Amino acid sequence: MTNTAHSARDDIADKSLVRSFAYVNGKWCGAKTGDTMGITDMASGESIGEVASLSAEESSTAVDAAQAAFSNWSGLLPQDRSAILRRWYDLMLQHKEDLARIMVLEQGKPLSEARGEIEYAASFVEFYAEEAKRLNIEGVTSHLKDAEVEIWLEPVGVVATITPWNFPAAMLTRKAAAAMAVGCTLVAHLSGETSFSALALAELAERAGVPAGVLNVVTGRAATVVDPWTKDARVRALSFTGSTEIGRLLYRQSADTVKKLVMELGGHAPVIVFKGADLDVAVSEAIKAKFATSGQDCLGANRIFVERAIYDDFCTRFTAATQELSLGIGLNDTDIGPLMNEKAVLRQEEHTADALAKGAVLACGGARDPLGPLFYQPTVLIGVPTDAKIMSEETFGPVAAIAPFDSEEEVIARANNTECGLVVYLHSNDPRRIYRVSRALQFGMVAVNRTKVTGAPIPFGGTKQSDLGREGARLGMEEFTEIKYVCRDWA
């Protein structure tokens, strides 16, 4: 480990937040074989530690623990579960700086973004702490004489959650807090590249009084850990955030046990800018939509369509704004940090080379940066043709593709020409057009003249192959419930 990495670890005030073991049934445990996985500082390439790599058999013991804890946890009064979640929320905010620094070390994102993610992650815990008290019985007007009809929402049981490396705190709490609020217990697998962040949250959950077995965080290789869960009938629901490819695999593997599935999969977000839009706002928001989390975000803008009358002006301004972005290590709070791995950098190179070969023009960037092998320069490609790979494949990095359009009908068709339908960014000052185009776009979320739309109270999700179900809001909690219909005779 370099001196820089040592210093960064030294800056973490509460060293007990840095955990190297899995958390199962209220205990911190290593693999019986002693197997571990290394965690790397993406900026320097240096090791920052190791975490236990559990076996399939050990992964199944986490289900045993969750199943055993379910009756007591679901049997608590809702306000008691709420109080525990609220303490977890308070502890997350108290330790925000340490949690953010842990995240930067293993994930690489800028420090201010990491702080923002901790606040975002905590907001789900706070929201569901409140909603835990509001899972009401619904009375229904009876269709039968002398009968009383009620609909109950009951916890589904043990829930498996699988979360990605790009938002290691928020993706865990968005799932876990919702499931725990209704009375479910969890087995959670987190990305092997960013395990420390989730383990720190488990440490705080324990301090908050979450009982043993309610939240089990299992470290290890995904195929080894998750495979037993997909086959185990005791796991009643599975919630996954990640690629569409892996989502399809989990869908197939879960079929035999007919689990409830909640999946947030790939995105291929377009930005659409019509003439008459506030160009300063459109450029500023498009920069945010493209380059947040160094472009490694399912909400990241992958295609930018600009009406031809303002196309040249937009491209000039967007390129200038891109060139002002700083590139560097996350602890220096730059705008762009390192990408997650070599595969991610190769994708940027592939999409850039393909677009240029097919006639696009390189406005800026377009290469790895001397800072290190995982740093890729913020890149702008203009005049990108429809048949370029970047127009049909998710880039997941800091490469922006801009193309002109001539009519509303044309851009709607081009934007909808994808099997992903998570979010679209629309810029216009014409209220009739905003309404009309928002209706026509086949996406689960439409952001109008802004980029930030997410938050605990909103139902996060998309259409087509981007999603199954919703996360966040009351709907996100109800994904982990079953409906029970009770018809009771008055006699």
C-alpha positions as CSV (number, residue, x, y, z in Angstrom):
1,M,0.0,0.0,0.0
2,T,1.3,3.5,-0.9
3,N,1.8,6.2,1.7
4,T,-1.2,8.0,0.1
5,A,-3.4,5.0,0.8
6,H,-2.1,4.7,4.3
7,S,-2.8,8.3,4.9
8,A,-6.3,7.9,3.6
9,R,-7.0,5.0,5.9
10,D,-5.5,7.0,8.8
11,D,-8.0,9.8,8.1
12,I,-10.9,7.4,9.0
13,A,-11.7,8.4,12.6
14,D,-13.6,5.3,13.6
15,K,-11.4,2.4,12.5
16,S,-13.9,-0.2,13.6
17,L,-16.0,0.8,10.6
18,V,-13.4,-0.9,8.3
19,R,-14.5,-4.6,8.5
20,S,-12.8,-7.5,6.7
21,F,-15.3,-10.2,7.7
22,A,-18.8,-11.2,6.6
23,Y,-21.6,-10.4,9.0
24,V,-23.9,-13.4,9.5
25,N,-26.3,-14.0,12.4
26,G,-25.0,-11.1,14.3
27,K,-21.4,-12.3,14.1
28,W,-18.3,-11.2,12.1
29,C,-16.9,-14.3,10.4
30,G,-14.3,-15.3,7.9
31,A,-14.4,-18.2,5.5
32,K,-13.6,-21.6,7.1
33,T,-11.0,-22.1,4.4
34,G,-9.4,-18.7,5.1
35,D,-10.2,-17.5,1.5
36,T,-10.2,-13.8,1.0
37,M,-10.6,-11.3,-1.8
38,G,-8.5,-8.2,-2.3
39,I,-9.9,-4.7,-2.5
40,T,-8.0,-2.2,-4.6
41,D,-7.7,1.6,-4.6
42,M,-8.8,2.3,-8.2
43,A,-6.8,5.5,-8.4
44,S,-3.4,4.1,-7.4
45,G,-3.9,0.4,-8.1
46,E,-2.7,-0.4,-4.6
47,S,-4.3,-2.9,-2.2
48,I,-6.3,-1.3,0.5
49,G,-7.3,-4.6,2.2
50,E,-9.0,-7.9,2.0
51,V,-12.4,-9.3,2.8
52,A,-13.5,-12.9,3.6
53,S,-14.6,-15.0,0.6
54,L,-17.3,-17.3,1.9
55,S,-18.3,-20.7,0.3
56,A,-21.7,-21.7,-1.0
57,E,-22.3,-23.7,2.2
58,E,-21.4,-20.7,4.3
59,S,-23.7,-18.5,2.2
60,S,-26.6,-20.9,2.9
61,T,-26.0,-20.5,6.7
62,A,-26.9,-16.8,6.2
63,V,-30.3,-18.0,4.9
64,D,-30.7,-20.2,8.0
65,A,-30.1,-17.1,10.1
66,A,-32.5,-14.9,8.2
67,Q,-35.2,-17.6,8.3
68,A,-34.7,-18.1,12.0
69,A,-34.9,-14.3,12.7
70,F,-38.0,-13.7,10.5
71,S,-40.7,-14.6,13.0
72,N,-39.4,-12.3,15.8
73,W,-38.6,-9.4,13.5
74,S,-41.9,-9.5,11.6
75,G,-43.7,-9.9,14.9
76,L,-42.3,-6.7,16.3
77,L,-44.7,-3.7,16.5
78,P,-44.1,-1.5,13.4
79,Q,-43.0,1.4,15.6
80,D,-40.3,-0.8,17.2
81,R,-38.9,-1.6,13.8
82,S,-39.2,2.0,12.9
83,A,-37.2,3.1,16.0
84,I,-34.3,0.7,15.1
85,L,-34.2,2.0,11.5
86,R,-34.2,5.5,12.8
87,R,-31.2,4.8,15.0
88,W,-29.4,3.3,11.9
89,Y,-30.2,6.5,10.0
90,D,-28.8,8.7,12.8
91,L,-25.6,6.7,13.0
92,M,-25.1,6.9,9.2
93,L,-25.2,10.7,9.3
94,Q,-23.0,10.8,12.4
95,H,-20.3,8.8,10.5
96,K,-20.9,10.4,7.1
97,E,-17.3,11.5,6.7
98,D,-15.8,8.2,7.5
99,L,-18.3,6.3,5.3
100,A,-17.6,8.7,2.4
101,R,-13.8,8.2,2.7
102,I,-14.2,4.4,2.8
103,M,-16.2,4.7,-0.4
104,V,-13.7,6.9,-2.2
105,L,-10.9,4.5,-1.3
106,E,-12.5,1.5,-2.9
107,Q,-14.8,3.0,-5.5
108,G,-12.9,6.0,-6.6
109,K,-15.7,8.6,-6.9
110,P,-15.0,12.2,-5.9
111,L,-15.3,12.9,-2.2
112,S,-18.2,15.3,-2.6
113,E,-20.1,12.7,-4.6
114,A,-19.4,10.1,-1.9
115,R,-20.7,12.4,0.8
116,G,-23.8,13.0,-1.3
117,E,-24.3,9.2,-1.7
118,I,-24.1,8.6,2.1
119,E,-26.8,11.3,2.6
120,Y,-28.8,9.7,-0.2
121,A,-28.4,6.2,1.3
122,A,-29.4,7.4,4.7
123,S,-32.5,9.1,3.3
124,F,-33.9,5.7,2.4
125,V,-33.5,4.5,5.9
126,E,-35.2,7.6,7.3
127,F,-38.1,7.3,4.8
128,Y,-38.8,3.7,5.5
129,A,-38.4,4.1,9.2
130,E,-41.5,6.4,8.9
131,E,-43.3,4.2,6.4
132,A,-42.9,1.1,8.6
133,K,-45.7,2.6,10.8
134,R,-48.1,3.0,7.9
135,L,-48.5,-0.4,6.3
136,N,-52.2,-0.4,7.0
137,I,-55.0,-2.9,6.5
138,E,-57.3,-1.8,3.7
139,G,-61.0,-2.2,4.1
140,V,-63.0,-3.0,1.0
141,T,-66.7,-2.6,0.4
142,S,-68.0,-6.1,0.6
143,H,-69.7,-7.7,-2.5
144,L,-71.2,-10.4,-0.2
145,K,-74.1,-10.0,2.2
146,D,-73.2,-10.1,5.9
147,A,-69.5,-10.3,5.1
148,E,-66.5,-8.1,6.0
149,V,-63.7,-7.9,3.5
150,E,-60.1,-6.8,4.3
151,I,-56.8,-6.8,2.4
152,W,-53.6,-7.2,4.4
153,L,-50.1,-6.6,3.4
154,E,-47.7,-9.1,5.0
155,P,-43.9,-9.4,4.7
156,V,-42.8,-11.9,2.0
157,G,-40.1,-13.6,4.2
158,V,-36.4,-13.8,3.5
159,V,-35.2,-11.4,0.9
160,A,-31.9,-11.7,-1.1
161,T,-30.3,-8.4,-2.2
162,I,-27.5,-8.1,-4.8
163,T,-26.0,-4.7,-5.2
164,P,-23.4,-3.1,-7.5
165,W,-20.1,-1.3,-7.1
166,N,-21.1,2.1,-8.4
167,F,-23.4,3.0,-5.5
168,P,-22.3,0.6,-2.8
169,A,-24.2,2.4,0.1
170,A,-27.3,3.7,-1.5
171,M,-28.2,0.5,-3.4
172,L,-28.0,-1.5,-0.2
173,T,-30.1,0.8,1.9
174,R,-32.8,1.4,-0.8
175,K,-33.4,-2.4,-0.8
176,A,-32.7,-3.3,2.8
177,A,-34.5,-0.5,4.6
178,A,-37.7,-1.1,2.5
179,A,-37.6,-4.9,3.2
180,M,-36.8,-4.5,6.9
181,A,-39.5,-1.9,7.4
182,V,-42.2,-4.4,6.5
183,G,-40.7,-7.1,8.6
184,C,-38.6,-9.1,6.1
185,T,-35.1,-10.4,6.9
186,L,-32.2,-10.2,4.5
187,V,-29.2,-11.9,3.0
188,A,-27.2,-9.4,1.1
189,H,-24.4,-9.8,-1.4
190,L,-22.3,-6.7,-2.3
191,S,-19.9,-6.2,-5.1
192,G,-16.5,-7.7,-4.4
193,E,-14.9,-4.5,-5.5
194,T,-16.6,-2.3,-2.9
195,S,-17.3,-4.6,0.0
196,F,-16.0,-2.2,2.7
197,S,-18.8,0.3,2.3
198,A,-21.6,-2.3,2.9
199,L,-19.7,-3.9,5.8
200,A,-19.4,-0.5,7.4
201,L,-23.2,-0.1,7.1
202,A,-23.6,-3.5,8.7
203,E,-21.5,-2.4,11.6
204,L,-23.7,0.6,12.1
205,A,-26.8,-1.5,11.8
206,E,-25.6,-3.7,14.6
207,R,-24.9,-0.6,16.8
208,A,-28.4,0.6,16.0
209,G,-29.9,-2.6,17.5
210,V,-30.8,-4.6,14.4
211,P,-31.2,-8.1,15.9
212,A,-29.0,-11.0,14.9
213,G,-30.0,-12.6,11.6
214,V,-32.1,-9.7,10.3
215,L,-29.4,-8.2,8.1
216,N,-26.7,-10.7,6.9
217,V,-24.0,-9.3,4.7
218,V,-22.2,-12.1,2.8
219,T,-18.9,-11.4,1.1
220,G,-17.4,-13.6,-1.6
221,R,-17.5,-14.3,-5.3
222,A,-21.0,-13.6,-6.7
223,A,-21.5,-16.9,-8.4
224,T,-20.5,-18.8,-5.3
225,V,-22.6,-16.8,-2.8
226,V,-25.7,-16.0,-4.9
227,D,-26.3,-19.4,-6.6
228,P,-27.5,-21.1,-3.4
229,W,-30.0,-18.3,-2.8
230,T,-31.6,-18.5,-6.2
231,K,-32.2,-22.2,-5.6
232,D,-33.4,-21.9,-2.0
233,A,-37.2,-21.8,-1.7
234,R,-36.9,-20.1,1.7
235,V,-35.6,-17.0,-0.1
236,R,-39.0,-15.6,-1.2
237,A,-37.8,-12.5,-3.0
238,L,-34.7,-11.4,-4.8
239,S,-33.8,-7.8,-5.5
240,F,-30.9,-7.0,-7.9
241,T,-29.3,-3.9,-9.3
242,G,-26.8,-4.4,-12.2
243,S,-26.5,-5.3,-15.8
244,T,-29.3,-6.6,-17.9
245,E,-27.2,-9.6,-18.8
246,I,-26.8,-10.7,-15.2
247,G,-30.5,-9.8,-14.5
248,R,-31.6,-12.3,-17.2
249,L,-29.4,-15.0,-15.6
250,L,-30.8,-14.4,-12.2
251,Y,-34.3,-14.4,-13.7
252,R,-33.7,-17.9,-15.1
253,Q,-32.1,-19.2,-12.0
254,S,-34.9,-18.1,-9.8
255,A,-37.7,-19.6,-12.0
256,D,-37.8,-23.0,-10.3
257,T,-38.5,-21.4,-6.9
258,V,-40.9,-18.8,-8.3
259,K,-39.5,-15.9,-6.4
260,K,-40.7,-12.3,-6.4
261,L,-38.2,-10.4,-8.4
262,V,-37.2,-6.7,-8.2
263,M,-34.6,-5.7,-10.8
264,E,-33.1,-2.4,-11.7
265,L,-31.0,-3.2,-14.9
266,G,-29.3,-1.4,-17.6
267,G,-30.0,2.1,-18.9
268,H,-29.3,3.9,-22.2
269,A,-30.5,7.4,-21.3
270,P,-31.1,10.0,-24.0
271,V,-30.9,13.7,-23.6
272,I,-33.2,15.6,-25.9
273,V,-32.7,19.4,-26.4
274,F,-35.3,21.3,-28.4
275,K,-34.7,24.8,-29.8
276,G,-36.2,27.3,-27.5
277,A,-34.8,25.5,-24.5
278,D,-32.6,27.5,-22.1
279,L,-29.3,26.6,-23.6
280,D,-27.2,27.4,-20.5
281,V,-29.4,25.1,-18.4
282,A,-29.4,22.4,-21.1
283,V,-25.6,22.4,-21.3
284,S,-25.1,22.5,-17.5
285,E,-27.7,19.7,-16.9
286,A,-26.4,17.5,-19.7
287,I,-22.9,17.7,-18.2
288,K,-24.3,16.5,-14.9
289,A,-26.3,13.8,-16.6
290,K,-23.2,12.5,-18.5
291,F,-20.3,12.8,-16.1
292,A,-21.7,12.2,-12.6
293,T,-20.0,9.2,-11.0
294,S,-17.4,9.5,-13.9
295,G,-20.2,8.4,-16.2
296,Q,-20.6,5.1,-14.3
297,D,-24.3,5.4,-13.6
298,C,-27.3,3.6,-15.0
299,L,-28.9,7.1,-15.2
300,G,-26.0,8.4,-17.1
301,A,-26.7,10.1,-20.4
302,N,-25.5,7.9,-23.3
303,R,-27.0,9.7,-26.3
304,I,-27.4,13.5,-26.6
305,F,-29.9,14.6,-29.3
306,V,-29.9,18.3,-30.1
307,E,-32.3,20.1,-32.6
308,R,-30.3,21.2,-35.6
309,A,-31.0,24.9,-35.3
310,I,-29.1,25.0,-32.0
311,Y,-26.8,22.0,-32.6
312,D,-23.5,23.8,-33.3
313,D,-24.0,26.3,-30.4
314,F,-24.8,23.4,-28.0
315,C,-21.8,21.4,-29.1
316,T,-19.4,24.3,-28.7
317,R,-20.7,25.1,-25.2
318,F,-20.8,21.4,-24.1
319,T,-17.3,20.8,-25.3
320,A,-16.0,23.9,-23.4
321,A,-17.7,22.8,-20.2
322,T,-16.3,19.3,-20.6
323,Q,-12.8,20.6,-21.0
324,E,-13.2,22.4,-17.7
325,L,-13.8,19.2,-15.8
326,S,-11.0,18.1,-13.5
327,L,-9.6,14.6,-13.5
328,G,-7.9,13.0,-10.5
329,I,-8.1,11.0,-7.3
330,G,-11.4,11.1,-5.5
331,L,-10.0,12.3,-2.2
332,N,-8.9,15.5,-4.0
333,D,-12.6,16.0,-4.8
334,T,-12.0,16.3,-8.6
335,D,-14.9,16.1,-11.1
336,I,-13.9,12.8,-12.7
337,G,-12.2,9.9,-10.9
338,P,-10.9,6.6,-12.1
339,L,-13.0,4.0,-13.8
340,M,-13.7,0.8,-12.0
341,N,-11.5,-1.7,-13.9
342,E,-9.7,-2.3,-17.1
343,K,-12.8,-3.7,-18.8
344,A,-14.5,-0.3,-18.3
345,V,-11.6,1.6,-19.9
346,L,-11.6,-0.8,-22.9
347,R,-15.3,-0.1,-23.4
348,Q,-14.5,3.7,-23.6
349,E,-11.7,3.0,-26.1
350,E,-13.9,0.7,-28.2
351,H,-16.9,3.0,-28.4
352,T,-14.7,6.1,-29.2
353,A,-12.7,4.3,-31.9
354,D,-15.9,2.8,-33.5
355,A,-17.7,6.2,-33.6
356,L,-14.7,7.9,-35.1
357,A,-14.3,5.2,-37.7
358,K,-17.9,5.7,-38.7
359,G,-17.6,9.4,-39.2
360,A,-17.9,11.1,-35.8
361,V,-15.6,14.0,-34.9
362,L,-13.5,14.1,-31.7
363,A,-14.1,17.4,-30.0
364,C,-12.0,16.7,-26.9
365,G,-10.5,13.8,-24.9
366,G,-10.5,10.4,-26.5
367,A,-7.6,8.7,-24.6
368,R,-6.4,7.4,-21.3
369,D,-4.9,9.9,-19.1
370,P,-1.2,9.8,-17.8
371,L,-2.6,9.9,-14.2
372,G,-3.0,6.1,-14.3
373,P,-4.3,3.2,-16.3
374,L,-7.9,3.5,-15.1
375,F,-8.2,7.2,-15.8
376,Y,-10.0,8.1,-19.1
377,Q,-10.3,11.7,-20.3
378,P,-13.7,13.2,-20.4
379,T,-14.6,12.8,-24.1
380,V,-17.0,14.5,-26.5
381,L,-17.9,13.0,-29.9
382,I,-20.0,15.1,-32.2
383,G,-21.9,14.1,-35.4
384,V,-22.2,10.5,-34.1
385,P,-24.0,8.3,-36.6
386,T,-26.9,6.1,-35.7
387,D,-25.0,2.9,-36.4
388,A,-22.2,3.7,-34.0
389,K,-22.0,1.2,-31.1
390,I,-22.3,4.0,-28.5
391,M,-25.8,4.8,-29.9
392,S,-27.0,1.3,-29.1
393,E,-24.8,0.1,-26.2
394,E,-24.4,1.4,-22.7
395,T,-20.9,3.1,-22.4
396,F,-20.8,3.5,-18.6
397,G,-18.0,6.0,-18.7
398,P,-17.1,9.6,-19.5
399,V,-17.7,9.5,-23.3
400,A,-20.5,11.8,-24.6
401,A,-22.1,11.2,-28.0
402,I,-23.9,14.1,-29.6
403,A,-26.1,14.0,-32.7
404,P,-28.5,16.4,-34.4
405,F,-32.2,15.9,-35.1
406,D,-34.7,17.7,-37.3
407,S,-38.2,16.9,-36.0
408,E,-40.0,15.9,-32.9
409,E,-41.2,12.6,-34.5
410,E,-37.7,11.7,-35.5
411,V,-36.1,12.2,-32.1
412,I,-38.9,10.4,-30.3
413,A,-38.3,7.4,-32.5
414,R,-34.6,7.5,-32.1
415,A,-34.8,7.9,-28.3
416,N,-37.2,5.0,-28.0
417,N,-35.1,2.7,-30.2
418,T,-33.7,0.7,-27.3
419,E,-34.7,-2.2,-25.1
420,C,-33.8,0.0,-22.1
421,G,-36.3,2.5,-20.7
422,L,-35.0,3.8,-17.4
423,V,-34.7,7.6,-17.7
424,V,-34.8,10.3,-20.4
425,Y,-33.7,14.0,-20.0
426,L,-35.9,16.4,-21.9
427,H,-35.2,20.1,-22.4
428,S,-37.9,22.5,-23.7
429,N,-39.7,25.6,-22.6
430,D,-42.9,24.7,-24.6
431,P,-45.4,23.2,-22.1
432,R,-47.5,21.5,-24.8
433,R,-44.4,19.9,-26.3
434,I,-43.2,18.8,-22.8
435,Y,-46.4,17.1,-22.1
436,R,-46.7,15.5,-25.6
437,V,-43.2,14.3,-25.8
438,S,-43.2,13.0,-22.2
439,R,-46.2,10.9,-23.1
440,A,-44.6,9.5,-26.2
441,L,-41.2,8.6,-24.6
442,Q,-41.0,4.9,-23.5
443,F,-39.2,5.5,-20.3
444,G,-40.1,5.0,-16.6
445,M,-38.8,8.4,-15.6
446,V,-38.7,11.7,-17.4
447,A,-36.6,14.6,-16.2
448,V,-37.7,17.9,-17.6
449,N,-35.1,20.8,-17.7
450,R,-33.2,19.1,-14.9
451,T,-31.1,16.1,-14.1
452,K,-31.7,15.3,-10.4
453,V,-34.9,13.4,-10.1
454,T,-34.1,10.5,-7.7
455,G,-34.9,10.4,-4.0
456,A,-36.5,8.2,-1.3
457,P,-40.1,9.3,-1.9
458,I,-40.1,8.6,-5.7
459,P,-40.8,5.2,-7.4
460,F,-37.4,4.5,-9.1
461,G,-37.7,2.3,-12.2
462,G,-38.1,1.9,-15.9
463,T,-39.8,0.1,-18.7
464,K,-38.9,-2.7,-21.1
465,Q,-35.7,-4.5,-20.1
466,S,-34.6,-1.9,-17.6
467,D,-36.7,-2.9,-14.7
468,L,-39.0,-5.2,-12.9
469,G,-40.9,-3.5,-10.1
470,R,-40.0,-0.2,-8.4
471,E,-37.6,0.9,-5.7
472,G,-38.1,3.8,-3.4
473,A,-41.5,5.3,-2.4
474,R,-44.2,3.3,-0.8
475,L,-44.2,1.1,-3.9
476,G,-40.7,0.0,-3.1
477,M,-41.7,-1.2,0.3
478,E,-44.8,-3.1,-1.1
479,E,-42.5,-5.1,-3.4
480,F,-41.5,-7.1,-0.4
481,T,-45.0,-7.9,0.7
482,E,-47.7,-10.4,-0.1
483,I,-51.4,-9.6,-0.3
484,K,-53.7,-11.5,1.9
485,Y,-57.4,-11.3,1.4
486,V,-59.6,-12.0,4.4
487,C,-63.4,-12.4,4.0
488,R,-65.1,-12.7,7.4
489,D,-68.7,-13.6,8.1
490,W,-70.6,-11.3,10.5
491,A,-72.4,-14.2,12.1
